[in-house]
Amino acid sequence: METKEISRPVRNKISFISYMILEFAEAFKMNKPAAYQYLKQYGGLDFLFNHWWAMHTDDRYYGLRDLYEVCRKNGGLR
């Protein structure tokens, strides 16, 4: 069976998105699966996937604020 190695840019993207989900969960007092589902339901994950490169250069606070705003504008209540 052949195994393929994940490229560094893909690993960086996965690491950052995972980190932001965990930080979102902590900031809004949610467990990890609930934070993932919330971000998925209200467009936060799409935003992360599309803008992760710019977000990773900014402070964590601003990234969480952006995620909050995206989710709020899409019907999220947190």
C-alpha positions as a Markdown table, in Angstrom:
| # | Residue | x | y | z |
|---|---|---|---|---|
| 1 | Met | 0.0 | 0.0 | 0.0 |
| 2 | Glu | 1.4 | 3.4 | -1.0 |
| 3 | Thr | 1.3 | 6.2 | 1.5 |
| 4 | Lys | 1.3 | 9.8 | 0.5 |
| 5 | Glu | 2.9 | 12.5 | 2.5 |
| 6 | Ile | 0.9 | 15.7 | 3.2 |
| 7 | Ser | 2.6 | 18.8 | 1.9 |
| 8 | Arg | 3.8 | 21.5 | 4.3 |
| 9 | Pro | 1.3 | 24.1 | 3.2 |
| 10 | Val | -1.6 | 21.7 | 3.7 |
| 11 | Arg | -0.3 | 20.7 | 7.2 |
| 12 | Asn | 0.0 | 24.4 | 8.1 |
| 13 | Lys | -3.6 | 25.0 | 7.0 |
| 14 | Ile | -4.9 | 22.1 | 8.9 |
| 15 | Ser | -2.9 | 23.1 | 12.0 |
| 16 | Phe | -4.2 | 26.7 | 11.9 |
| 17 | Ile | -7.8 | 25.7 | 11.4 |
| 18 | Ser | -7.6 | 23.2 | 14.2 |
| 19 | Tyr | -6.0 | 25.7 | 16.5 |
| 20 | Met | -8.7 | 28.3 | 15.7 |
| 21 | Ile | -11.5 | 25.9 | 16.4 |
| 22 | Leu | -10.0 | 25.0 | 19.8 |
| 23 | Glu | -9.5 | 28.7 | 20.6 |
| 24 | Phe | -13.1 | 29.5 | 19.6 |
| 25 | Ala | -14.3 | 26.7 | 21.8 |
| 26 | Glu | -12.3 | 28.1 | 24.8 |
| 27 | Ala | -13.3 | 31.7 | 24.2 |
| 28 | Phe | -17.0 | 31.0 | 24.0 |
| 29 | Lys | -17.1 | 28.3 | 26.7 |
| 30 | Met | -18.0 | 25.4 | 24.3 |
| 31 | Asn | -16.7 | 21.9 | 24.0 |
| 32 | Lys | -14.7 | 21.2 | 20.8 |
| 33 | Pro | -17.4 | 19.2 | 18.9 |
| 34 | Ala | -20.0 | 21.9 | 19.6 |
| 35 | Ala | -17.6 | 24.7 | 18.5 |
| 36 | Tyr | -16.9 | 22.8 | 15.2 |
| 37 | Gln | -20.7 | 22.3 | 14.6 |
| 38 | Tyr | -21.4 | 25.9 | 15.4 |
| 39 | Leu | -18.7 | 27.2 | 13.0 |
| 40 | Lys | -19.9 | 24.8 | 10.3 |
| 41 | Gln | -23.5 | 25.8 | 10.7 |
| 42 | Tyr | -23.0 | 29.5 | 10.7 |
| 43 | Gly | -20.2 | 29.9 | 8.0 |
| 44 | Gly | -17.2 | 30.2 | 10.3 |
| 45 | Leu | -15.5 | 27.1 | 8.8 |
| 46 | Asp | -16.0 | 28.3 | 5.3 |
| 47 | Phe | -14.5 | 31.7 | 6.3 |
| 48 | Leu | -11.5 | 29.9 | 8.0 |
| 49 | Phe | -10.9 | 27.8 | 4.9 |
| 50 | Asn | -11.0 | 30.8 | 2.5 |
| 51 | His | -9.1 | 33.3 | 4.7 |
| 52 | Trp | -6.8 | 31.2 | 6.8 |
| 53 | Trp | -3.6 | 32.6 | 5.2 |
| 54 | Ala | -4.4 | 36.2 | 6.1 |
| 55 | Met | -5.9 | 35.2 | 9.5 |
| 56 | His | -2.8 | 33.3 | 10.6 |
| 57 | Thr | -0.7 | 36.5 | 10.4 |
| 58 | Asp | -2.9 | 38.4 | 12.7 |
| 59 | Asp | -3.4 | 38.2 | 16.5 |
| 60 | Arg | -5.6 | 35.4 | 17.8 |
| 61 | Tyr | -8.0 | 38.0 | 19.2 |
| 62 | Tyr | -8.8 | 39.5 | 15.8 |
| 63 | Gly | -9.2 | 36.0 | 14.3 |
| 64 | Leu | -11.8 | 35.1 | 16.9 |
| 65 | Arg | -13.5 | 38.4 | 16.5 |
| 66 | Asp | -13.8 | 37.9 | 12.8 |
| 67 | Leu | -15.2 | 34.4 | 13.3 |
| 68 | Tyr | -17.7 | 35.7 | 15.8 |
| 69 | Glu | -18.8 | 38.4 | 13.3 |
| 70 | Val | -19.2 | 36.0 | 10.4 |
| 71 | Cys | -21.2 | 33.6 | 12.5 |
| 72 | Arg | -23.4 | 36.4 | 14.0 |
| 73 | Lys | -24.1 | 37.7 | 10.5 |
| 74 | Asn | -25.2 | 34.2 | 9.4 |
| 75 | Gly | -27.6 | 33.7 | 12.3 |
| 76 | Gly | -25.3 | 32.6 | 15.1 |
| 77 | Leu | -26.2 | 33.7 | 18.6 |
| 78 | Arg | -22.9 | 33.5 | 20.5 |
